[in-house]
């Protein structure tokens, strides 16, 4: 865990919040120097960063994004009655 934290600090991450080993990958939640909260996957053997996903901002009241993303269909339908007629 200490080596991962040190490596991420050298790569531009201010602090590391969580580190979990899952199989042959580390799952890490860290904070970038710009305040972005990110979820990273690292190779457990080489330490190579496999993926980075922003999940929010430090100090934000908005909850971090879930692992999936809801798709916006690009249209909406609204039903209602107007009392003006």
Number of C-alpha atoms within 10 A of each C-alpha: 13 9 9 16 19 13 14 20 17 10 12 12 20 17 17 20 13 13 17 12 14 10 9 10 19 22 19 22 20 25 23 19 13 11 16 19 24 22 19 18 21 19 16 16 9 8 15 12 15 11 12 14 14 16 18 18 17 15 9 11 8 10 9 14 11 8 8 6 7 6 6 7 6 5 5 6 4 4 4 5 6 5 5 4 4
